[in-house]
Structure formats: C-alpha cells, structure tokens
Amino acid sequence: MKRITVFCGSSSGFDEIYLIRARQLGEALAALGIELVYGGAKVGLMGAVADAVLKAGGRVTGVLPVFLRDKEIAHEGLTELILVDSMHERKTRMNELCDGVIALPGGFGTLEEFFEMLTWAQLGLHKKPIAILNIDGFYNPLIALVQAMVDRGFLKPANQQMLIVSDDIHDLLNKMREYKAPVVGKWITKGTV
C-alpha cells in the first residue's frame, strides 16, 4: 500500500483521545512511507492526521471541493491540494488515488464517504481494503448494525468480512496488507446465504 485515504471528522470530538489517535495514525503512515490522501481541510481530525504526516516527513494529498476552500478550511501546507467541483468528484478522485481506506471517527460526511467506498468494493468496482480504526469503541454501534444486517438477511457474511476493524493502528494496517477481496456477489435470495 503506497497511499491510504482517511475519512474522518472535520471536528475533533469531545474527547482528546480522538486527536491523539489521529496524530498517531499520521505518524505511523509517514514512518511506513505510506502517503495520506484525505479531504484537504485544516480543521478537526482531518487537520490532525494531515499535520502529523507532514511533521513526520510524509506526503499528504488533499482533495477538496472548491466551495469548501472558499469557506477558508483548506489546508495550504499540503504536499498537493487537488480542487474539485463536487463532493462526488472528491470521492471519485480519492478512490483513484488510494490503495485502501481507513475511517476514523466523524459524522454524516465520514460515514457517507466510507460507505460509498465499501459499497463500491461490494459491487466489485475495486478490491481495496476498507477499514475502521475503532478508537475508544466509537464504531461499536455501527459494527452491531452491520451484524444485524447479516442476521436479518440484508448482507452476506462474506461481505461483512470486507469490513476490517481494529483499535490498534499497526494491527489494522497489517490486516489491510493481508486483505483479499471476496469473490461472492452482493445479492441475497432466501436460502442462498
């Protein structure tokens, strides 16, 4: 993996642990020579992970819609800042640039971006590892919801296994390196799970 896209909050959350772990992820990526691709903002967890990569001597590519730059949240100290016209173009470009995805805590935007990449993988549009750094159990309710999707017949167990989860950065990166995409399709009919 040469480049990893990180989706995360433009806010920092209420607990300092989120900023600490975002910075640790940035430091780990830089130490491993993995370039960060992210949303291009200087605020929240987004700014924290980018600043940590840069401080450790790594490379950071931000992908930011023009309308957000105009709101003065663009990180101007990146290795590269790519400006795009829309949120959809942003996700498409981030997908083109990366070899895998990690989600840190965030809000609606983080989940929307993360699930679109996961859905693209489920549909076979890419075979990249999609992962969650489950800081302080932040994503436990989501993991329980994914299990409910399996239990109630809306998601195949093989597709559930596409979701890589760990609360340890190096364990998560190792799991991502070892990831093999499933060869099953998405669709479920009664009696075929």
Secondary structure, 3 states (H helix, E strand, C coil): CCEEEEECCCCCCCCHHHHHHHHHHHHHHHHCCCEEEECCECCHHHHHHHHHHHHCCCCEEEEEEHHHHCCCCECCCCCEEEEECCHHHHHHHHHHHCCEEEECCCCHHHHHHHHHHHHHHHCCCCCCCEEEECHHHCCHHHHHHHHHHHHCCCCCHHHHCCEEEECCHHHHHHHHHHCCCCCCCCCCCCCCC
